[in-house]
């Protein structure tokens, strides 16, 4: 090709019945089901080397067992409403693909990219313009098999309930789309039940790795500064039919990029010996920084009680 096509939705060269976002330089990992059958427009060749960062744009909705390490990867999520006013999710599941040259391409939500900052102590969510610190016992979630994971704990263990393999902790980062709601408080309060169900109820194979949820307790909620922005969080302590249960947290804050779309970060940690200290959640929140301040030199810290930035 003599010139690179402009950014936009094009027919996926690996899956022609889906559309994939071309950022003007390379394929991102965001796919969607087209409203109308699509015709291939072009098949740009990915440039050599690895991409610059993560690209995740998904709807606020349930996405399936964030603690269960499955072999199935999820596609794009579309937000709708069911008859009772609840949120409804549709997913398209795919496997890792190859491009037109036969090179392995990342799965829809797991871009295999190096950190643009070159800092091994942080994980970069490039689309939302933020970095996450990597506490002791955690690692980059890029190749974990967990959808949208930015951080996961080291290793896995046999789930205490209905089969499967579980992780002690998972952190996922998404951009909220498909909704006109922008209030971090409303979005966090609306998401926390889905976050609990995804982590501790049923996985994508309709199994119950923890034998379901038997109850929950709200153990924290309120305003919080995240990367210098004003956000809101809700944290539940979840009890389960098998195992020690765990903690889930939904955190929402406006992105510092573009249209400042809300960013949703979900946390899920096992409450037993296989899980990390629950305090790791606060450590990660406090360490989230804008990409340009990955070292924490600017006044862009966070955490409960910190000064709040733009709402």
C-alpha positions as a printed NumPy array, in Angstrom:
array([[  0.   ,   0.   ,   0.   ],
       [  1.302,   3.42 ,  -0.892],
       [ -0.489,   5.176,   2.001],
       [ -2.203,   4.11 ,   5.186],
       [ -6.03 ,   4.293,   5.244],
       [ -7.602,   6.668,   7.764],
       [ -8.797,   5.381,  11.168],
       [-12.188,   3.703,  11.084],
       [-14.24 ,   0.49 ,  11.136],
       [-13.346,  -1.947,   8.354],
       [-14.016,  -5.577,   7.561],
       [-11.718,  -7.739,   9.665],
       [ -9.315,  -9.539,   7.277],
       [ -9.287, -12.529,   9.628],
       [-13.057, -12.6  ,  10.241],
       [-14.82 , -10.903,   7.28 ],
       [-18.247, -11.077,   8.997],
       [-17.047,  -8.755,  11.757],
       [-15.701,  -5.209,  11.747],
       [-12.405,  -4.213,  13.343],
       [-11.003,  -0.799,  14.28 ],
       [ -8.015,   0.406,  12.223],
       [ -6.224,   3.272,  14.064],
       [ -4.508,   4.568,  10.954],
       [ -1.351,   2.587,  11.603],
       [ -2.312,  -0.888,  12.781],
       [ -5.27 ,  -3.051,  13.672],
       [ -6.454,  -2.544,  17.251],
       [ -8.117,  -5.323,  19.26 ],
       [-11.604,  -3.808,  19.18 ],
       [-14.143,  -5.7  ,  17.089],
       [-17.882,  -5.416,  16.692],
       [-20.744,  -7.116,  14.917],
       [-21.873,  -4.881,  12.023],
       [-25.506,  -3.814,  11.782],
       [-25.394,  -4.661,   8.087],
       [-23.261,  -7.316,   6.338],
       [-19.911,  -5.719,   5.59 ],
       [-17.841,  -5.958,   2.475],
       [-14.057,  -5.928,   2.763],
       [-12.842,  -2.393,   2.178],
       [ -9.161,  -3.095,   2.466],
       [ -6.817,  -5.402,   4.281],
       [ -4.03 ,  -3.186,   5.621],
       [ -0.909,  -5.008,   6.549],
       [  0.133,  -4.531,  10.173],
       [  3.438,  -2.688,  10.493],
       [  6.422,  -4.644,  11.784],
       [  7.019,  -4.811,  15.492],
       [  4.546,  -4.544,  18.326],
       [  1.81 ,  -2.016,  18.941],
       [  2.056,   0.978,  21.242],
       [ -0.498,   0.122,  23.855],
       [ -3.827,  -1.346,  24.861],
       [ -7.04 ,  -0.531,  23.048],
       [-10.194,  -1.447,  24.916],
       [-13.604,   0.02 ,  24.189],
       [-16.404,  -2.091,  25.627],
       [-19.837,  -1.499,  27.07 ],
       [-20.6  ,  -1.439,  30.778],
       [-22.161,  -4.866,  31.316],
       [-21.487,  -8.41 ,  32.571],
       [-18.639, -10.124,  30.765],
       [-18.249, -13.484,  32.497],
       [-16.2  , -14.688,  35.51 ],
       [-13.276, -12.341,  35.884],
       [-11.699, -14.662,  38.416],
       [-11.989, -17.806,  36.283],
       [ -9.134, -18.417,  33.886],
       [-11.007, -19.736,  30.851],
       [ -9.86 , -20.779,  27.445],
       [-12.579, -18.752,  25.718],
       [-11.975, -15.073,  24.958],
       [-14.862, -12.634,  24.687],
       [-15.709, -10.264,  21.864],
       [-17.321,  -6.848,  21.829],
       [-20.078,  -6.201,  24.367],
       [-23.226,  -4.337,  23.391],
       [-25.26 ,  -2.562,  26.052],
       [-29.034,  -2.748,  26.009],
       [-31.972,  -2.931,  28.391],
       [-34.12 ,  -5.906,  29.243],
       [-37.806,  -5.719,  29.998],
       [-37.186,  -4.916,  33.676],
       [-34.814,  -2.066,  32.902],
       [-31.736,  -4.127,  33.694],
       [-28.604,  -4.264,  31.628],
       [-28.303,  -6.907,  28.978],
       [-25.121,  -8.144,  27.372],
       [-24.391,  -9.928,  24.148],
       [-20.939, -11.273,  23.439],
       [-19.234, -12.653,  20.39 ],
       [-16.616, -15.232,  21.32 ],
       [-13.576, -15.714,  19.144],
       [-10.204, -17.365,  19.261],
       [ -6.809, -15.785,  18.625],
       [ -6.494, -14.988,  14.927],
       [ -3.873, -14.622,  12.26 ],
       [ -3.537, -11.717,   9.869],
       [ -3.317, -11.908,   6.106],
       [  0.377, -12.789,   6.299],
       [ -0.247, -15.625,   8.733],
       [  1.176, -13.687,  11.695],
       [ -0.525, -14.237,  15.025],
       [ -2.686, -11.299,  15.977],
       [ -3.95 , -10.612,  19.504],
       [ -7.334, -11.845,  20.66 ],
       [-10.139,  -9.225,  20.652],
       [ -9.347,  -7.849,  24.109],
       [ -5.798,  -8.933,  24.683],
       [ -3.344,  -6.866,  22.632],
       [  0.135,  -8.305,  22.9  ],
       [  1.988,  -5.008,  23.231],
       [  4.937,  -3.618,  25.067],
       [  4.523,  -0.759,  27.514],
       [  5.01 ,   2.57 ,  25.688],
       [  6.679,   3.916,  28.821],
       [  9.223,   1.103,  28.895],
       [  8.658,   0.948,  32.657],
       [  8.329,  -2.665,  33.86 ],
       [  6.697,  -1.495,  37.111],
       [  3.508,  -0.304,  35.415],
       [  0.89 ,  -1.582,  32.99 ],
       [ -0.44 ,   0.835,  30.368],
       [ -4.076,   1.239,  29.32 ],
       [ -3.261,   3.395,  26.32 ],
       [ -6.822,   3.991,  25.134],
       [ -7.86 ,   5.496,  28.467],
       [ -4.505,   7.208,  28.91 ],
       [ -3.645,   5.709,  32.299],
       [ -1.066,   3.417,  33.877],
       [ -1.532,   0.898,  36.677],
       [  1.159,   0.055,  39.247],
       [  2.126,  -3.613,  39.61 ],
       [  2.111,  -4.542,  43.318],
       [  4.077,  -7.487,  44.679],
       [  2.405, -10.751,  43.695],
       [  0.72 ,  -9.234,  40.621],
       [  1.657,  -9.201,  36.946],
       [  0.566,  -7.755,  33.621],
       [ -2.772,  -9.343,  32.669],
       [ -2.14 ,  -9.036,  28.942],
       [ -1.706, -12.766,  28.276],
       [ -3.732, -14.132,  31.179],
       [ -6.781, -15.13 ,  29.135],
       [ -8.935, -12.833,  31.292],
       [-10.96 , -10.415,  29.184],
       [ -9.777,  -6.793,  29.501],
       [ -7.418,  -7.684,  32.35 ],
       [ -4.695,  -5.152,  33.088],
       [ -3.475,  -6.939,  36.216],
       [ -3.736, -10.501,  37.543],
       [ -2.175, -12.272,  40.499],
       [  0.579, -14.791,  39.905],
       [ -0.596, -18.356,  39.343],
       [ -3.947, -20.124,  39.452],
       [ -5.713, -22.662,  41.675],
       [ -8.547, -25.175,  41.396],
       [-11.867, -23.435,  41.956],
       [-13.637, -24.597,  45.144],
       [-16.959, -25.176,  43.415],
       [-18.064, -26.494,  40.055],
       [-14.73 , -27.115,  38.352],
       [-12.55 , -24.682,  36.507],
       [ -9.357, -22.824,  37.343],
       [ -9.471, -19.594,  39.364],
       [ -7.154, -16.667,  40.048],
       [ -6.653, -14.918,  43.349],
       [ -7.148, -11.469,  41.88 ],
       [ -8.047,  -9.722,  38.629],
       [ -8.249,  -6.039,  37.659],
       [ -9.939,  -5.065,  34.392],
       [-10.168,  -1.664,  32.704],
       [-12.817,  -0.593,  30.207],
       [-14.318,   2.464,  28.599],
       [-18.046,   2.862,  29.236],
       [-19.966,   3.059,  25.971],
       [-23.539,   2.504,  24.874],
       [-24.947,   4.705,  27.634],
       [-25.587,   8.429,  28.031],
       [-24.946,   8.193,  31.772],
       [-21.733,   9.929,  32.843],
       [-22.087,  10.135,  36.63 ],
       [-19.293,   8.029,  38.217],
       [-21.488,   7.414,  41.264],
       [-24.452,   6.141,  39.248],
       [-22.29 ,   4.022,  36.962],
       [-20.372,   2.43 ,  39.849],
       [-23.551,   1.68 ,  41.8  ],
       [-25.167,   0.172,  38.706],
       [-22.136,  -1.981,  37.89 ],
       [-21.236,  -3.542,  41.237],
       [-23.824,  -6.35 ,  41.085],
       [-22.643,  -7.343,  37.606],
       [-19.057,  -7.243,  38.848],
       [-19.935,  -9.61 ,  41.712],
       [-21.835, -12.007,  39.471],
       [-19.07 , -12.093,  36.883],
       [-16.435, -12.816,  39.514],
       [-18.202, -15.232,  41.849],
       [-21.408, -16.54 ,  40.291],
       [-21.307, -18.105,  36.804],
       [-18.497, -18.214,  34.282],
       [-18.707, -18.069,  30.493],
       [-19.293, -21.845,  30.398],
       [-22.274, -21.448,  32.771],
       [-20.463, -23.212,  35.596],
       [-20.436, -21.987,  39.192],
       [-16.774, -22.041,  40.275],
       [-17.757, -20.861,  43.776],
       [-21.185, -22.589,  43.86 ],
       [-22.87 , -19.238,  43.46 ],
       [-23.25 , -16.133,  45.615],
       [-25.087, -16.537,  48.917],
       [-24.915, -12.928,  50.105],
       [-23.013,  -9.657,  50.105],
       [-22.207,  -6.694,  52.338],
       [-21.337,  -3.151,  51.242],
       [-17.986,  -2.502,  52.917],
       [-17.065,   0.763,  51.223],
       [-18.285,   3.465,  48.858],
       [-17.675,   7.115,  48.182],
       [-15.807,   9.727,  46.192],
       [-12.215,   9.002,  45.284],
       [ -9.48 ,  10.779,  43.323],
       [ -8.089,   8.705,  40.47 ],
       [ -5.28 ,  10.006,  38.27 ],
       [ -6.192,  13.523,  39.353],
       [ -9.849,  13.035,  38.385],
       [-12.943,  12.857,  40.584],
       [-14.365,   9.337,  40.655],
       [-16.566,   7.077,  42.753],
       [-16.195,   3.523,  44.022],
       [-18.389,   0.806,  45.548],
       [-16.896,  -2.259,  47.291],
       [-18.731,  -5.442,  48.31 ],
       [-17.684,  -8.354,  50.496],
       [-19.237, -11.377,  48.784],
       [-20.014, -14.731,  50.418],
       [-20.243, -17.853,  48.273],
       [-21.57 , -21.402,  48.447],
       [-18.031, -22.806,  48.299],
       [-14.759, -21.257,  49.317],
       [-14.083, -18.081,  51.301],
       [-15.822, -15.677,  48.92 ],
       [-14.084, -12.434,  48.171],
       [-14.194,  -8.726,  47.47 ],
       [-15.356,  -6.883,  44.365],
       [-15.067,  -3.186,  43.592],
       [-16.438,  -1.043,  40.776],
       [-14.534,   2.205,  40.247],
       [-15.574,   4.849,  37.696],
       [-13.875,   8.128,  36.792],
       [-13.696,  10.338,  33.679],
       [-10.904,   9.723,  31.238],
       [ -8.395,  12.522,  30.771],
       [ -8.431,  11.931,  27.028],
       [-10.691,  12.885,  24.156],
       [-14.345,  13.174,  25.108],
       [-13.524,  12.223,  28.726],
       [-15.703,   9.116,  28.494],
       [-16.098,   7.314,  31.826],
       [-13.511,   4.67 ,  32.628],
       [-14.672,   1.575,  34.538],
       [-12.125,  -0.389,  36.551],
       [-13.279,  -3.601,  38.237],
       [-11.413,  -5.353,  41.021],
       [-12.044,  -8.924,  42.192],
       [ -9.947, -10.676,  44.844],
       [-10.368, -13.995,  46.634],
       [-10.745, -13.591,  50.408],
       [ -8.832, -16.782,  51.243],
       [ -5.177, -17.764,  51.275],
       [ -5.137, -17.887,  47.473],
       [ -6.043, -14.204,  47.225],
       [ -3.898, -11.083,  47.691],
       [ -4.354,  -8.643,  50.602],
       [ -7.524,  -6.61 ,  50.079],
       [ -5.358,  -3.549,  50.687],
       [ -3.835,  -4.139,  47.256],
       [ -7.018,  -2.636,  45.8  ],
       [ -6.3  ,   0.691,  47.507],
       [ -2.632,   0.533,  46.533],
       [ -3.556,   0.092,  42.876],
       [ -6.146,   2.894,  42.935],
       [ -3.69 ,   5.292,  44.556],
       [ -1.055,   4.417,  41.955],
       [ -3.157,   4.962,  38.815],
       [ -1.57 ,   7.8  ,  36.827],
       [ -2.038,   9.526,  33.475],
       [  0.301,   8.067,  30.865],
       [  2.395,  11.234,  30.866],
       [  2.945,  10.973,  34.617],
       [  3.72 ,   7.284,  34.992],
       [  6.492,   8.105,  37.428],
       [  4.15 ,   9.983,  39.742],
       [  6.067,  13.275,  39.542],
       [  2.964,  15.37 ,  38.916],
       [  0.025,  16.137,  41.199],
       [ -2.007,  13.285,  39.777],
       [ -2.186,  10.85 ,  42.654],
       [ -5.366,   9.301,  43.948],
       [ -7.125,   7.414,  46.661],
       [ -9.85 ,   8.055,  49.182],
       [ -9.364,  11.42 ,  50.862],
       [ -7.105,  12.806,  48.149],
       [ -7.867,  16.105,  46.463],
       [-10.435,  15.654,  43.739],
       [ -9.851,  16.883,  40.211],
       [-12.407,  17.642,  37.47 ],
       [-15.669,  15.76 ,  37.872]])
